[in-house]
Amino acid sequence: MKLHFLGTGSSYPTTQRGVSATVLQHDDGSLWLFDCGEGTQIQAQRATISRQKITNIFVTHLHGDHVFGLPGLLCTISSQMALTAEEIKKRCPVVDIFGPLGIKRFINTALTTSHSPLNFHYRVNELVPEEVQYPENWEDMNAGVFTSHCHPSELSGSHIKATTDSNGNVHWQLKDDEHWNVTAGWIHHRVPTFGFVVKEKDRVGTLDKNKLLALGIKPGPVYGQLKEGKSIITEDGKTVTPHMVLGPPYPGRTVVILGDTSDASPLAHLVQSCDVVVHEATYDDTLKDKAVENGHSTPLQAVTFAKTIGAKTLLLNHFSQRYKAKCKANSKEEESISIIEEQALIASVGSSVHIQCADDMFVYDVPARSRDMLSN
């Protein structure tokens, strides 16, 4: 599992840094995209990310530096699929999109107005925000309106409402299958904004070939059946169950990816510990007042949250364009993200959190968890 940072800047893209877009690459090669700012598809080309392998897109909020690249990306995915009309009928791919209420209207308006057909289907699942998430002027901007109109390539999606637990905490359930559990929680920003908690289910252990051969089971399709959790019958009539020949399961990993925020604490109840959290640090600590005023965070705030949820690694992103990449700063007068990284490291003293600022094209390999962590 890897995290590819395609864009790590805020507000607008520059020649040195793109805007918000992060790809989670699974072990099977499939890709999940988190936010899609302007120029994301160019960044994807630079990173040699295969856009046709994107199966899910998660949008944290509807500010332009997180969504303006989405209509163009969908069109490019379509043009590169090169499927015939007959192939589309037989095996039309589907991309699932999750985002705040209003993302359906945004995509539909852009694709319909530009008369853009797609050679695949997409499905929009809108998260219905809680009242506390809306700013006072939300209705004045006519934002977040339900729309029932569908693009010709759009499948019927859903409106996902929050679930409230016994302690009054809320979350949005997005996925829960044999491999993944994905939930969303709300975080403070100027518009309804979400963070996503991606939990990998424990993976099946390794087949013990010595045990299999001792039981007279030769390599073949039955190995796959045992890996799938199915019992088999040997030629001499003995029943072999998966637990007889499988090693301990591999513990699943947890990745938390947040949108813009000045306070992510409303999401903290969803995470007891995690392997990595991606948290914004738009401004350095000396500009905290400006950060909070605009709904953003500083390194100290990000580190504090990482400690709260027991994160092993904190990856910082969404930097103001005033901060140059470490390798791009030409003089001591030019501010670079080294300032942000240094402040984060100071704030983390006494903890075990590993900290790093993510530049564009940075790839983080999420380490596998040891089996003795399964009970944690």
N, C-alpha and C positions, 0 to 999 in steps of 0.2 A: 504494500500500500504506500502510495507516494502523494505528496502535495506539490503541485506545480503552481508557482506564483507568476501569473501572466501579467498582472498589473498591480502595483503596490502604492500608487499615488492617489491623491484626493482631488476632487473638483474637475480637473481637465487633464487630458493627456499632453505630454510634452515629448520632445525628441529624446529625453533621457529616462522618462518613466511613464508607463501607462496607468490607466485607472483601474478600479476594482474588478478583478477576475481571478478566481482561484480554482484549480482543477484538482479533484480527488481521483487519483488513478487506482483502481482496484487490482488485486492480484490477477484477475482474469483478463485484464486489459481494458475493461469498460471504464468510462469516464463520467464523472458527475461534475457539473460546472456550478460554481457558487458566484453569483453576480456576473454581469456582462456589460461592463462599461464600454464607451466608445473606443473603437480600435481593437477590441478583444480578438477578432479573427486574425488580425495582422500579428498580434502577439502570439497567438496559437501557432501561426506558421513559423515564427522565429523559434518557438520551443518544440517544433516538430510534433505538435499535438494533433492527432487525427480527429478532426471535427465530426466525422461520420460515426465515431465510437461514443459520442456523447449521448447518453440514454436518459439522464435526468438533469434538470436545471433548477437551481434553488435561488430565489431572489430575496435578499434581506429587506429591501425597501425600495421605494419608487423614485428616489433621487436620480437625476440623469447620469451621474458618474457611475451608477450601478446598473442601468438598464438601456442606455442609448445604443449599445452595440447589439442588442438582442434580435431585433428584426432582421438586420443584415446577416447575422450569424445563421439564423434559420434558413434564409435564402441560400446562403453558401452551402450549408449542409445539404440542401435539396439539390443544388446544381452538381455537387460532387458525388451524389449517390449513383447517378447514371443508370437508373432503373427504367425499363420499358414499361408501358402501360399494363402489359400482361403480368410482368413481375410485380408491379405495385399491387395488383389485384390479389396475387397469390401470397405475398409476404411483405405487406406494407409496414415498414418500421414505425414505431411510435416513440416519441419523446415526451416524457412527463415533465411539466413545468409547475413549480410550486412558488407562490409569492403572495404578497399582500393583496387584499381586495383592490381591484383597479388594474392589475397586471393583465388580465384578460382583455380589457378594453384597450389598453395601450398596444398590445400585440395586434389585436384585431384591426384597430384603426390604421396602424402603420402598414400592415400587409394588404388590407382591403383598398386603402386609398392609393397605394402604389401598384395595385393590380398584380400582386405577387403570388403566383401559384406555388405549391410545394409538392414535391414527390414523396412525401411521407406524411404521416399523421402526427399531430401533437395534441396533448390534453392539458388543459390549464386547471389546476387545483388552487383555489384562492383561500387564503387564510383570513378569516373574518376577525378584525382586531377587536379588542376590548375597548370599552368607552374611555378608559384611562389613557389609552395610547393616542387619542386624537388631539391635535392642537386646537386652540380656540377658533382659528380662522379656516378650519378645514372645509366647512360647507361653503364658505365664500369662494373657494377655489373650485367648487364643483368636482371634488376629487373622490375617488373610491366608489363611484356609482355602479350598482349592479347592471350588467348587461347580459341579455340572453342571446344576442346575435352571435352567430358562429361563422368563422372563416370556412370555406369549403373543405380545407384539410384538417379542420379542428374536430376532435371527438368531444363528446360530452364529458365535462369535468365535474368538479364538486366544490361546494363551499364548506370549508373545514372550520367548525366552530371550536372554541376553547373548551377543554375539560377542566373542571375545578376539583381539586382533591379535598380531603377532610380538613386540611390546614388552610384552605383558601387560596392555595397556589394554583396557577393555571398553566396548561400546556396544550399544544396542538399536535395530535398524532398524525404523522404523514405516511410512514411506512412501518410495517411489521410483518416480515416474511421469514423464511428459514435462514436467511443470511444476515439481515439487517433490521435494526429498529431505529427509526429516525423520528425525532420529535423536535418541535420548535418551541421556543419561549420568547416572551417579549422583553425588549430592552429599551432604555430611555434614549430618545432622539427627538428631532424636531417633527418627524412624521412617524406613523406606525412602522416599527422596525422589529425585526426578528433575528434571533440567533438559532443555529441549527446544531443539534446534538446527534451525531452519527455513531451508533453503537454496533459493532460487528458481533454477531453471535459467535459463541464458542465453535471452533472448527473441529471436525472429526480427526481423531488421532491417526497415527500411521499404522498400517497393517503390519503385523509381525509375521514376516514370511517364513521364519523358522517354525513358528507354531502352526502356520497353515500347512506347510509341507509335512510336519509331524502328524497332522490330522488327515493326510492324504489328499489335500486340496491343491490341485495344480493351478498355475496362473491361467486366468480366463475371465469371462464375464462375471463369474460368481464373486470375484474380488470387488468389482464395482457394486454389486448388490450388498455386500457386507459394508462397504464404505457408506452406502445410502441408508444403513441402519436396518437392513433386512436380514433375517435368518435364512440359512440355506440347509438343504438336506444332502449329505454326502452319498456316494455311490453305495456304501454299505448301510445306509439308512439312519445314520446319526445326524442329529440336529446340531448345527453350529450357529451360535448367536454372535452378533458383532462384538459384544464385550469380551468374548473369549479370545479374540484375535486382534483387537484394536488396542493401541497404546493410549495413554491419557490424552484427552482432548486438548487442543491449543486454545488458550484463553483469547477471547475477542478483544479488539482494541477500541478505544473511544476517542473520537475526534470532535472538537467543538469549534465551529466557525461562526464568528459574530459579525453583524453588520455595524454600521456607525453607532456609537453610543457614548454617552457621558456617564452611564451607570448600568452595568449589566446584571446587577444583583437580582432582579426579578426572575432571572433564568437559573440562578445558582442551585435551586432545589432539585434541578434535573440531573445534576452531576455530583457524584460523591468522590470520584477521582477520574482523571482522564490522561491519556497519553500525550495529547497536544491540544492547545487552545490557540486559535488565531484571533488576535485582539488588536484593534486599532490603537495607534498612538499618533494622532494627527499633529499635535504640538508637543514641544518639550515642556518640562515641569515649570519653567519660568513663565509660561504663557497659559497657566491653568485657567485663569479667569476667562480668557478668550476661548479656550477649548470648551469649557462648560457652557458658556453663553451660546455657542454654536452647536451644542449637542455632541461634543467630541471628548476624547480622553488624552491623558498624558501618560508617560511611562509608569509613573508611580501608581496611577489608577489601574493600569493594566496588570501590573505585578500584584497588586493587592487582590484583584479578582482571581488571578491565576492561583494564588495561595489559597484563597477561599474554597476553590473547587478541587484542590489537590492535584493541580496539573503538573506533569513531569516536565513538559516543555512549553514555553511561551514563545510564539512567533508573532512579531509585531509587524503591522502593515498600515496602509492608508495614511501615508505621510503627506503633510503639506508640501507643495511643490517648492517651498522655500528651502527645503533640506535636500541637498544633492546626495546622490549615491556615494558611498565611501570612496569608490574608485574615480568619481567624477569631480570631486572638490579640488579646485586648482590652487587654492591659497588658504591660509589660516583665517582670512576674513570671510570666506564662504562657509556657510553652515552646512553640515552634512548629517546624515542619520547617525553618525558616530556619537553625536551629542545625546540622541535619544537612547541609543544602546548603552552608553555609559551610565545614564541616569537610571535605566532599568536594572542594570547590574548592581548599582549601589542599593537600590530599593530591595533587591532580592537577597542581600547579605543575611546569612543565618538560615536561609531556606535551601532546598535542594532543587529548585526550579532552574532548568536550563533555559537560557534566554538568547534570542537571536533576532536581529532585524532582517526582514526578507526584502531583498532587492528583486527587481524584475528578472525572471528566468531562474530564480532560485528554486531548487528542488529539495524537498525534505522527505527522507525515507522514514516512514513511521515504523519503528522497530517492532518486531514480533515480541509478544509478552512470554515470559518464561512460564512453564507449566505450574510451578509452585505458587504462581500468583492467582491461580484459578479460584481460590477461595476468597480472594480479596475483593 
